[in-house]
């Protein structure tokens, strides 16, 4: 495993739509391993491949900030968003001075493939739903600052 450089706001790759992962090969597994190490070192709760300069639809998340569990989502697709939760968000790619309140759905359905090629379809609520939204936004070139909640 190796630490990767985290790309910051202003880098074009953070504004690009990431490419679908066509096959789970060693290159992708190494990427996921490196993303884990990079996120832990940076004390983050989520990281998307474009943030380490790779235009692929892969993200990792910590579903619970108080647990060490990390989930890897390949080609995640979010649907069935319901409810609203508002909380302050930050991002490893954005200066902390820009942290701000963001409205996110409180519940959603997420479908993804894991590193073993298994397909998952499940529901997430609360913090986990928030992090999934934040990270899947990265795959579409969206940063949380685009969604600032002004009210
Ligand atoms: Ni982020």
Backbone and ligand atoms as CSV (ligand in chain L), in Angstrom:
chain,resi,resn,atom,element,x,y,z
A,1,UNK,N,N,0.845,-1.205,0.000
A,1,UNK,CA,C,0.000,0.000,0.000
A,1,UNK,C,C,0.875,1.249,0.000
A,2,UNK,N,N,0.350,2.279,-0.565
A,2,UNK,CA,C,1.112,3.530,-0.623
A,2,UNK,C,C,0.166,4.718,-0.474
A,3,UNK,N,N,0.672,5.744,0.106
A,3,UNK,CA,C,-0.111,6.980,0.214
A,3,UNK,C,C,-0.190,7.630,-1.155
A,4,UNK,N,N,-1.343,8.191,-1.466
A,4,UNK,CA,C,-1.494,8.925,-2.725
A,4,UNK,C,C,-1.682,10.402,-2.409
A,5,UNK,N,N,-1.332,11.196,-3.392
A,5,UNK,CA,C,-1.499,12.642,-3.267
A,5,UNK,C,C,-2.984,12.992,-3.400
A,6,UNK,N,N,-3.497,13.809,-2.489
A,6,UNK,CA,C,-4.901,14.224,-2.576
A,6,UNK,C,C,-4.997,15.515,-3.396
A,7,UNK,N,N,-5.734,15.424,-4.493
A,7,UNK,CA,C,-5.900,16.582,-5.375
A,7,UNK,C,C,-6.839,17.597,-4.728
A,8,UNK,N,N,-6.503,18.865,-4.899
A,8,UNK,CA,C,-7.267,19.945,-4.267
A,8,UNK,C,C,-8.152,20.671,-5.273
A,9,UNK,N,N,-9.156,21.341,-4.716
A,9,UNK,CA,C,-10.079,22.158,-5.516
A,9,UNK,C,C,-9.282,23.009,-6.501
A,10,UNK,N,N,-9.723,23.028,-7.753
A,10,UNK,CA,C,-9.005,23.754,-8.782
A,10,UNK,C,C,-8.394,22.788,-9.798
A,11,UNK,N,N,-8.149,21.543,-9.370
A,11,UNK,CA,C,-7.641,20.516,-10.286
A,11,UNK,C,C,-8.793,20.054,-11.185
A,12,UNK,N,N,-8.599,20.069,-12.511
A,12,UNK,CA,C,-9.687,19.726,-13.434
A,12,UNK,C,C,-10.306,18.348,-13.192
A,13,UNK,N,N,-9.524,17.373,-12.721
A,13,UNK,CA,C,-10.068,16.013,-12.551
A,13,UNK,C,C,-11.206,15.981,-11.533
A,14,UNK,N,N,-11.206,16.937,-10.606
A,14,UNK,CA,C,-12.273,16.980,-9.603
A,14,UNK,C,C,-13.590,17.477,-10.201
A,15,UNK,N,N,-13.524,18.001,-11.414
A,15,UNK,CA,C,-14.723,18.533,-12.071
A,15,UNK,C,C,-15.183,17.667,-13.240
A,16,UNK,N,N,-14.519,16.531,-13.406
A,16,UNK,CA,C,-14.820,15.647,-14.522
A,16,UNK,C,C,-15.734,14.515,-14.058
A,17,UNK,N,N,-16.548,14.014,-14.960
A,17,UNK,CA,C,-17.362,12.826,-14.670
A,17,UNK,C,C,-16.433,11.612,-14.769
A,18,UNK,N,N,-16.355,10.839,-13.694
A,18,UNK,CA,C,-15.435,9.703,-13.674
A,18,UNK,C,C,-15.957,8.546,-14.523
A,19,UNK,N,N,-15.051,7.715,-14.992
A,19,UNK,CA,C,-15.400,6.603,-15.875
A,19,UNK,C,C,-15.857,5.370,-15.095
A,20,UNK,N,N,-16.806,4.658,-15.697
A,20,UNK,CA,C,-17.294,3.411,-15.098
A,20,UNK,C,C,-16.142,2.399,-15.023
A,21,UNK,N,N,-16.058,1.677,-13.919
A,21,UNK,CA,C,-15.060,0.609,-13.780
A,21,UNK,C,C,-15.542,-0.589,-14.587
A,22,UNK,N,N,-14.770,-0.966,-15.591
A,22,UNK,CA,C,-15.174,-2.071,-16.481
A,22,UNK,C,C,-14.748,-3.418,-15.918
A,23,UNK,N,N,-13.585,-3.452,-15.281
A,23,UNK,CA,C,-13.181,-4.719,-14.680
A,23,UNK,C,C,-12.362,-4.494,-13.408
A,24,UNK,N,N,-12.545,-5.429,-12.500
A,24,UNK,CA,C,-11.852,-5.340,-11.216
A,24,UNK,C,C,-10.529,-6.093,-11.352
A,25,UNK,N,N,-9.472,-5.325,-11.574
A,25,UNK,CA,C,-8.159,-5.947,-11.757
A,25,UNK,C,C,-7.202,-5.497,-10.640
A,26,UNK,N,N,-5.974,-5.973,-10.717
A,26,UNK,CA,C,-4.995,-5.639,-9.678
A,26,UNK,C,C,-4.796,-4.132,-9.542
A,27,UNK,N,N,-4.866,-3.467,-10.646
A,27,UNK,CA,C,-4.679,-2.023,-10.635
A,27,UNK,C,C,-5.755,-1.336,-9.784
A,28,UNK,N,N,-6.988,-1.829,-9.925
A,28,UNK,CA,C,-8.094,-1.248,-9.159
A,28,UNK,C,C,-7.961,-1.614,-7.665
A,29,UNK,N,N,-7.579,-2.847,-7.397
A,29,UNK,CA,C,-7.440,-3.272,-5.994
A,29,UNK,C,C,-6.329,-2.480,-5.301
A,30,UNK,N,N,-5.247,-2.226,-6.016
A,30,UNK,CA,C,-4.164,-1.414,-5.458
A,30,UNK,C,C,-4.658,0.006,-5.191
A,31,UNK,N,N,-5.444,0.518,-6.135
A,31,UNK,CA,C,-6.023,1.851,-5.951
A,31,UNK,C,C,-6.864,1.896,-4.675
A,32,UNK,N,N,-7.720,0.890,-4.488
A,32,UNK,CA,C,-8.594,0.865,-3.302
A,32,UNK,C,C,-7.762,0.764,-2.021
A,33,UNK,N,N,-6.727,-0.073,-2.044
A,33,UNK,CA,C,-5.838,-0.202,-0.875
A,33,UNK,C,C,-5.167,1.142,-0.567
A,34,UNK,N,N,-4.691,1.791,-1.601
A,34,UNK,CA,C,-4.003,3.076,-1.419
A,34,UNK,C,C,-4.975,4.152,-0.924
A,35,UNK,N,N,-6.212,4.102,-1.429
A,35,UNK,CA,C,-7.214,5.084,-0.995
A,35,UNK,C,C,-7.509,4.913,0.499
A,36,UNK,N,N,-7.576,3.657,0.941
A,36,UNK,CA,C,-7.780,3.370,2.361
A,36,UNK,C,C,-6.688,4.023,3.212
A,37,UNK,N,N,-5.456,3.729,2.829
A,37,UNK,CA,C,-4.324,4.248,3.602
A,37,UNK,C,C,-4.326,5.780,3.590
A,38,UNK,N,N,-4.626,6.343,2.421
A,38,UNK,CA,C,-4.618,7.803,2.271
A,38,UNK,C,C,-5.721,8.447,3.109
A,39,UNK,N,N,-6.901,7.834,3.101
A,39,UNK,CA,C,-8.022,8.393,3.878
A,39,UNK,C,C,-7.754,8.306,5.384
A,40,UNK,N,N,-7.220,7.165,5.819
A,40,UNK,CA,C,-6.934,7.005,7.250
A,40,UNK,C,C,-5.900,8.024,7.704
A,41,UNK,N,N,-4.839,8.169,6.896
A,41,UNK,CA,C,-3.767,9.107,7.233
A,41,UNK,C,C,-4.305,10.546,7.327
A,42,UNK,N,N,-5.253,10.875,6.426
A,42,UNK,CA,C,-5.803,12.229,6.388
A,42,UNK,C,C,-6.953,12.404,7.380
A,43,UNK,N,N,-7.307,11.308,8.074
A,43,UNK,CA,C,-8.381,11.342,9.054
A,43,UNK,C,C,-9.715,11.735,8.416
A,44,UNK,N,N,-9.968,11.184,7.233
A,44,UNK,CA,C,-11.218,11.472,6.527
A,44,UNK,C,C,-12.261,10.397,6.773
A,45,UNK,N,N,-13.493,10.663,6.328
A,45,UNK,CA,C,-14.573,9.671,6.453
A,45,UNK,C,C,-15.040,9.189,5.083
A,46,UNK,N,N,-14.364,9.646,4.043
A,46,UNK,CA,C,-14.708,9.200,2.704
A,46,UNK,C,C,-13.668,9.700,1.722
A,47,UNK,N,N,-13.517,8.966,0.624
A,47,UNK,CA,C,-12.568,9.381,-0.411
A,47,UNK,C,C,-13.016,8.777,-1.739
A,48,UNK,N,N,-12.968,9.587,-2.788
A,48,UNK,CA,C,-13.355,9.132,-4.121
A,48,UNK,C,C,-12.110,9.081,-5.006
A,49,UNK,N,N,-12.075,8.129,-5.930
A,49,UNK,CA,C,-10.890,7.941,-6.774
A,49,UNK,C,C,-10.414,9.226,-7.468
A,50,UNK,N,N,-11.325,10.077,-7.979
A,50,UNK,CA,C,-10.839,11.313,-8.615
A,50,UNK,C,C,-10.020,12.199,-7.665
A,51,UNK,N,N,-10.268,12.051,-6.362
A,51,UNK,CA,C,-9.519,12.858,-5.391
A,51,UNK,C,C,-8.050,12.450,-5.307
A,52,UNK,N,N,-7.742,11.238,-5.784
A,52,UNK,CA,C,-6.336,10.845,-5.855
A,52,UNK,C,C,-5.886,10.792,-7.319
A,53,UNK,N,N,-6.625,11.500,-8.170
A,53,UNK,CA,C,-6.192,11.682,-9.552
A,53,UNK,C,C,-6.558,10.555,-10.505
A,54,UNK,N,N,-7.496,9.687,-10.100
A,54,UNK,CA,C,-7.891,8.566,-10.957
A,54,UNK,C,C,-9.358,8.711,-11.339
A,55,UNK,N,N,-9.635,8.839,-12.628
A,55,UNK,CA,C,-11.006,9.048,-13.090
A,55,UNK,C,C,-11.750,7.721,-13.210
A,56,UNK,N,N,-12.058,7.127,-12.066
A,56,UNK,CA,C,-12.809,5.872,-12.040
A,56,UNK,C,C,-13.911,5.986,-11.002
A,57,UNK,N,N,-15.034,5.265,-11.261
A,57,UNK,CA,C,-16.171,5.338,-10.341
A,57,UNK,C,C,-15.966,4.362,-9.178
A,58,UNK,N,N,-15.143,4.784,-8.242
A,58,UNK,CA,C,-14.868,3.994,-7.041
A,58,UNK,C,C,-14.703,4.949,-5.870
A,59,UNK,N,N,-15.352,4.605,-4.750
A,59,UNK,CA,C,-15.242,5.432,-3.542
A,59,UNK,C,C,-15.089,4.511,-2.331
A,60,UNK,N,N,-14.548,5.075,-1.274
A,60,UNK,CA,C,-14.549,4.362,0.005
A,60,UNK,C,C,-15.188,5.289,1.036
A,61,UNK,N,N,-15.866,4.681,2.000
A,61,UNK,CA,C,-16.520,5.483,3.033
A,61,UNK,C,C,-16.356,4.830,4.399
A,62,UNK,N,N,-16.387,5.667,5.423
A,62,UNK,CA,C,-16.543,5.175,6.791
A,62,UNK,C,C,-17.999,5.425,7.143
A,63,UNK,N,N,-18.811,4.379,7.267
A,63,UNK,CA,C,-20.248,4.572,7.525
A,63,UNK,C,C,-20.533,5.112,8.917
A,64,UNK,N,N,-19.560,4.961,9.809
A,64,UNK,CA,C,-19.717,5.429,11.186
A,64,UNK,C,C,-18.384,6.046,11.605
A,65,UNK,N,N,-18.381,7.347,11.919
A,65,UNK,CA,C,-17.099,8.016,12.225
A,65,UNK,C,C,-16.410,7.438,13.457
A,66,UNK,N,N,-17.174,6.745,14.311
A,66,UNK,CA,C,-16.590,6.208,15.543
A,66,UNK,C,C,-16.150,4.752,15.400
A,67,UNK,N,N,-16.229,4.230,14.180
A,67,UNK,CA,C,-15.823,2.843,13.950
A,67,UNK,C,C,-14.692,2.828,12.919
A,68,UNK,N,N,-13.931,1.741,12.880
A,68,UNK,CA,C,-12.836,1.640,11.904
A,68,UNK,C,C,-13.303,1.022,10.587
A,69,UNK,N,N,-14.572,0.649,10.544
A,69,UNK,CA,C,-15.078,-0.015,9.338
A,69,UNK,C,C,-14.988,0.895,8.118
A,70,UNK,N,N,-14.525,0.331,7.014
A,70,UNK,CA,C,-14.457,1.065,5.751
A,70,UNK,C,C,-15.146,0.221,4.685
A,71,UNK,N,N,-16.021,0.847,3.898
A,71,UNK,CA,C,-16.722,0.141,2.829
A,71,UNK,C,C,-16.240,0.676,1.478
A,72,UNK,N,N,-16.001,-0.243,0.555
A,72,UNK,CA,C,-15.573,0.132,-0.799
A,72,UNK,C,C,-16.748,-0.028,-1.745
A,73,UNK,N,N,-17.034,0.998,-2.522
A,73,UNK,CA,C,-18.151,0.950,-3.464
A,73,UNK,C,C,-17.635,1.206,-4.874
A,74,UNK,N,N,-17.796,0.207,-5.732
A,74,UNK,CA,C,-17.387,0.328,-7.127
A,74,UNK,C,C,-18.645,0.549,-7.961
A,75,UNK,N,N,-18.590,1.552,-8.851
A,75,UNK,CA,C,-19.749,1.924,-9.678
A,75,UNK,C,C,-21.014,2.141,-8.846
A,76,UNK,N,N,-20.949,2.915,-7.776
A,76,UNK,CA,C,-22.144,3.128,-6.959
A,76,UNK,C,C,-23.219,3.937,-7.703
A,77,UNK,N,N,-24.470,3.526,-7.486
A,77,UNK,CA,C,-25.603,4.260,-8.060
A,77,UNK,C,C,-26.595,4.520,-6.937
A,78,UNK,N,N,-26.946,5.800,-6.765
A,78,UNK,CA,C,-27.860,6.197,-5.693
A,78,UNK,C,C,-29.241,6.458,-6.276
A,79,UNK,N,N,-30.273,6.002,-5.564
A,79,UNK,CA,C,-31.655,6.268,-5.980
A,79,UNK,C,C,-32.548,6.308,-4.748
A,80,UNK,N,N,-33.833,6.540,-4.989
A,80,UNK,CA,C,-34.837,6.531,-3.897
A,80,UNK,C,C,-34.447,7.405,-2.704
A,81,UNK,N,N,-34.003,8.622,-2.995
A,81,UNK,CA,C,-33.621,9.533,-1.904
A,81,UNK,C,C,-34.873,10.080,-1.229
A,82,UNK,N,N,-34.917,10.020,0.096
A,82,UNK,CA,C,-36.056,10.585,0.819
A,82,UNK,C,C,-35.581,11.317,2.070
A,83,UNK,N,N,-36.414,12.262,2.543
A,83,UNK,CA,C,-36.101,12.999,3.760
A,83,UNK,C,C,-34.984,14.007,3.550
A,84,UNK,N,N,-34.757,14.823,4.566
A,84,UNK,CA,C,-33.705,15.848,4.495
A,84,UNK,C,C,-32.949,15.895,5.813
A,85,UNK,N,N,-31.642,16.023,5.730
A,85,UNK,CA,C,-30.808,16.273,6.912
A,85,UNK,C,C,-29.843,17.389,6.527
A,86,UNK,N,N,-29.612,18.298,7.458
A,86,UNK,CA,C,-28.692,19.409,7.210
A,86,UNK,C,C,-27.563,19.327,8.223
A,87,UNK,N,N,-26.314,19.356,7.744
A,87,UNK,CA,C,-25.160,19.329,8.640
A,87,UNK,C,C,-23.960,19.945,7.929
A,88,UNK,N,N,-22.965,20.315,8.723
A,88,UNK,CA,C,-21.742,20.914,8.162
A,88,UNK,C,C,-20.891,19.802,7.540
A,89,UNK,N,N,-20.432,20.063,6.323
A,89,UNK,CA,C,-19.534,19.125,5.652
A,89,UNK,C,C,-18.200,19.778,5.333
A,90,UNK,N,N,-17.216,18.923,5.202
A,90,UNK,CA,C,-15.905,19.340,4.719
A,90,UNK,C,C,-15.445,18.292,3.733
A,91,UNK,N,N,-14.264,18.497,3.170
A,91,UNK,CA,C,-13.761,17.588,2.141
A,91,UNK,C,C,-12.241,17.654,2.132
A,92,UNK,N,N,-11.598,16.515,1.954
A,92,UNK,CA,C,-10.130,16.490,1.955
A,92,UNK,C,C,-9.555,17.274,0.772
A,93,UNK,N,N,-10.389,17.553,-0.237
A,93,UNK,CA,C,-9.926,18.295,-1.407
A,93,UNK,C,C,-10.229,19.796,-1.333
A,94,UNK,N,N,-10.897,20.200,-0.264
A,94,UNK,CA,C,-11.320,21.602,-0.149
A,94,UNK,C,C,-10.793,22.192,1.151
A,95,UNK,N,N,-10.342,23.427,1.101
A,95,UNK,CA,C,-9.816,24.075,2.302
A,95,UNK,C,C,-10.871,24.076,3.415
A,96,UNK,N,N,-10.465,23.697,4.639
A,96,UNK,CA,C,-11.433,23.606,5.752
A,96,UNK,C,C,-12.166,24.917,6.043
A,97,UNK,N,N,-11.604,26.044,5.609
A,97,UNK,CA,C,-12.276,27.325,5.835
A,97,UNK,C,C,-13.582,27.397,5.037
A,98,UNK,N,N,-13.750,26.497,4.071
A,98,UNK,CA,C,-14.967,26.499,3.245
A,98,UNK,C,C,-16.016,25.506,3.733
A,99,UNK,N,N,-15.748,24.833,4.842
A,99,UNK,CA,C,-16.748,23.919,5.400
A,99,UNK,C,C,-18.071,24.661,5.572
A,100,UNK,N,N,-19.171,24.009,5.200
A,100,UNK,CA,C,-20.461,24.696,5.307
A,100,UNK,C,C,-21.599,23.686,5.401
A,101,UNK,N,N,-22.775,24.221,5.734
A,101,UNK,CA,C,-23.960,23.389,5.880
A,101,UNK,C,C,-24.454,22.916,4.518
A,102,UNK,N,N,-24.800,21.628,4.461
A,102,UNK,CA,C,-25.292,21.030,3.223
A,102,UNK,C,C,-26.544,20.213,3.551
A,103,UNK,N,N,-27.555,20.325,2.707
A,103,UNK,CA,C,-28.751,19.493,2.864
A,103,UNK,C,C,-28.568,18.222,2.045
A,104,UNK,N,N,-28.839,17.103,2.670
A,104,UNK,CA,C,-28.729,15.799,1.996
A,104,UNK,C,C,-29.970,14.985,2.316
A,105,UNK,N,N,-30.283,14.005,1.476
A,105,UNK,CA,C,-31.385,13.105,1.834
A,105,UNK,C,C,-31.035,12.331,3.099
A,106,UNK,N,N,-32.038,11.992,3.864
A,106,UNK,CA,C,-31.779,11.246,5.103
A,106,UNK,C,C,-31.728,9.746,4.844
A,107,UNK,N,N,-32.329,9.332,3.726
A,107,UNK,CA,C,-32.344,7.914,3.421
A,107,UNK,C,C,-32.199,7.750,1.921
A,108,UNK,N,N,-31.515,6.707,1.511
A,108,UNK,CA,C,-31.358,6.453,0.084
A,108,UNK,C,C,-31.067,4.981,-0.159
A,109,UNK,N,N,-31.202,4.605,-1.406
A,109,UNK,CA,C,-30.837,3.263,-1.834
A,109,UNK,C,C,-29.514,3.383,-2.573
A,110,UNK,N,N,-28.590,2.482,-2.311
A,110,UNK,CA,C,-27.333,2.494,-3.057
A,110,UNK,C,C,-27.050,1.099,-3.594
A,111,UNK,N,N,-26.659,1.063,-4.844
A,111,UNK,CA,C,-26.286,-0.192,-5.486
A,111,UNK,C,C,-24.834,-0.067,-5.915
A,112,UNK,N,N,-24.053,-1.097,-5.660
A,112,UNK,CA,C,-22.635,-1.050,-6.006
A,112,UNK,C,C,-22.062,-2.455,-6.079
A,113,UNK,N,N,-20.846,-2.524,-6.568
A,113,UNK,CA,C,-20.117,-3.793,-6.624
A,113,UNK,C,C,-18.959,-3.694,-5.651
A,114,UNK,N,N,-18.643,-4.806,-4.973
A,114,UNK,CA,C,-17.492,-4.770,-4.069
A,114,UNK,C,C,-16.259,-5.336,-4.781
A,115,UNK,N,N,-15.122,-5.367,-4.078
A,115,UNK,CA,C,-13.869,-5.762,-4.716
A,115,UNK,C,C,-13.864,-7.240,-5.162
A,116,UNK,N,N,-14.773,-8.037,-4.596
A,116,UNK,CA,C,-14.859,-9.436,-4.999
A,116,UNK,C,C,-15.832,-9.636,-6.158
A,117,UNK,N,N,-16.389,-8.530,-6.634
A,117,UNK,CA,C,-17.302,-8.618,-7.758
A,117,UNK,C,C,-18.749,-8.867,-7.359
A,118,UNK,N,N,-19.020,-8.868,-6.061
A,118,UNK,CA,C,-20.390,-9.086,-5.590
A,118,UNK,C,C,-21.208,-7.805,-5.690
A,119,UNK,N,N,-22.433,-7.949,-6.177
A,119,UNK,CA,C,-23.336,-6.812,-6.312
A,119,UNK,C,C,-24.118,-6.615,-5.014
A,120,UNK,N,N,-24.242,-5.374,-4.593
A,120,UNK,CA,C,-24.982,-5.047,-3.370
A,120,UNK,C,C,-26.082,-4.047,-3.688
A,121,UNK,N,N,-27.220,-4.234,-3.035
A,121,UNK,CA,C,-28.315,-3.272,-3.141
A,121,UNK,C,C,-28.842,-3.103,-1.731
A,122,UNK,N,N,-28.673,-1.904,-1.182
A,122,UNK,CA,C,-29.061,-1.717,0.211
A,122,UNK,C,C,-29.512,-0.279,0.471
A,123,UNK,N,N,-30.066,-0.076,1.654
A,123,UNK,CA,C,-30.497,1.264,2.044
A,123,UNK,C,C,-29.537,1.811,3.087
A,124,UNK,N,N,-29.344,3.126,3.060
A,124,UNK,CA,C,-28.485,3.783,4.052
A,124,UNK,C,C,-29.250,4.960,4.617
A,125,UNK,N,N,-29.028,5.249,5.892
A,125,UNK,CA,C,-29.688,6.398,6.533
A,125,UNK,C,C,-28.639,7.239,7.258
A,126,UNK,N,N,-29.064,8.489,7.588
A,126,UNK,CA,C,-28.251,9.355,8.435
A,126,UNK,C,C,-26.857,9.626,7.890
A,127,UNK,N,N,-25.878,9.497,8.774
A,127,UNK,CA,C,-24.498,9.837,8.419
A,127,UNK,C,C,-24.010,9.050,7.196
A,128,UNK,N,N,-24.315,7.780,7.184
A,128,UNK,CA,C,-23.860,6.940,6.062
A,128,UNK,C,C,-24.440,7.432,4.733
A,129,UNK,N,N,-25.717,7.815,4.759
A,129,UNK,CA,C,-26.361,8.329,3.545
A,129,UNK,C,C,-25.679,9.627,3.097
A,130,UNK,N,N,-25.332,10.463,4.081
A,130,UNK,CA,C,-24.657,11.733,3.785
A,130,UNK,C,C,-23.317,11.486,3.101
A,131,UNK,N,N,-22.531,10.592,3.676
A,131,UNK,CA,C,-21.194,10.348,3.117
A,131,UNK,C,C,-21.301,9.731,1.716
A,132,UNK,N,N,-22.255,8.843,1.522
A,132,UNK,CA,C,-22.449,8.247,0.194
A,132,UNK,C,C,-22.775,9.347,-0.823
A,133,UNK,N,N,-23.636,10.292,-0.440
A,133,UNK,CA,C,-23.973,11.402,-1.360
A,133,UNK,C,C,-22.748,12.239,-1.677
A,134,UNK,N,N,-21.992,12.580,-0.647
A,134,UNK,CA,C,-20.803,13.418,-0.836
A,134,UNK,C,C,-19.806,12.733,-1.781
A,135,UNK,N,N,-19.559,11.443,-1.537
A,135,UNK,CA,C,-18.549,10.732,-2.335
A,135,UNK,C,C,-19.032,10.443,-3.758
A,136,UNK,N,N,-20.309,10.076,-3.925
A,136,UNK,CA,C,-20.782,9.809,-5.286
A,136,UNK,C,C,-20.870,11.117,-6.086
A,137,UNK,N,N,-21.095,12.239,-5.403
A,137,UNK,CA,C,-21.028,13.545,-6.074
A,137,UNK,C,C,-19.656,13.731,-6.725
A,138,UNK,N,N,-18.593,13.333,-6.022
A,138,UNK,CA,C,-17.239,13.480,-6.574
A,138,UNK,C,C,-17.111,12.775,-7.927
A,139,UNK,N,N,-17.841,11.668,-8.095
A,139,UNK,CA,C,-17.745,10.898,-9.341
A,139,UNK,C,C,-18.413,11.630,-10.497
A,140,UNK,N,N,-19.243,12.622,-10.159
A,140,UNK,CA,C,-19.896,13.420,-11.196
A,140,UNK,C,C,-19.314,14.836,-11.275
A,141,UNK,N,N,-18.170,15.029,-10.658
A,141,UNK,CA,C,-17.502,16.332,-10.737
A,141,UNK,C,C,-18.121,17.395,-9.845
A,142,UNK,N,N,-18.904,16.961,-8.850
A,142,UNK,CA,C,-19.589,17.905,-7.962
A,142,UNK,C,C,-18.875,17.966,-6.617
A,143,UNK,N,N,-18.635,19.175,-6.120
A,143,UNK,CA,C,-18.046,19.357,-4.788
A,143,UNK,C,C,-19.133,19.873,-3.846
A,144,UNK,N,N,-18.973,19.586,-2.564
A,144,UNK,CA,C,-20.019,19.959,-1.601
A,144,UNK,C,C,-20.290,21.460,-1.594
A,145,UNK,N,N,-19.247,22.241,-1.897
A,145,UNK,CA,C,-19.421,23.708,-1.892
A,145,UNK,C,C,-20.407,24.172,-2.969
A,146,UNK,N,N,-20.676,23.304,-3.950
A,146,UNK,CA,C,-21.678,23.637,-4.981
A,146,UNK,C,C,-23.095,23.579,-4.418
A,147,UNK,N,N,-23.216,22.926,-3.262
A,147,UNK,CA,C,-24.538,22.660,-2.720
A,147,UNK,C,C,-24.796,23.390,-1.394
A,148,UNK,N,N,-24.056,24.448,-1.155
A,148,UNK,CA,C,-24.191,25.132,0.133
A,148,UNK,C,C,-25.645,25.436,0.454
A,149,UNK,N,N,-26.034,25.119,1.681
A,149,UNK,CA,C,-27.413,25.293,2.150
A,149,UNK,C,C,-27.529,26.688,2.741
A,150,UNK,N,N,-28.255,27.550,2.044
A,150,UNK,CA,C,-28.367,28.938,2.521
A,150,UNK,C,C,-29.780,29.187,3.013
A,151,UNK,N,N,-29.935,29.187,4.319
A,151,UNK,CA,C,-31.263,29.460,4.873
A,151,UNK,C,C,-31.132,29.786,6.338
L,1,NI,NI,NI,-15.007,15.216,-0.622
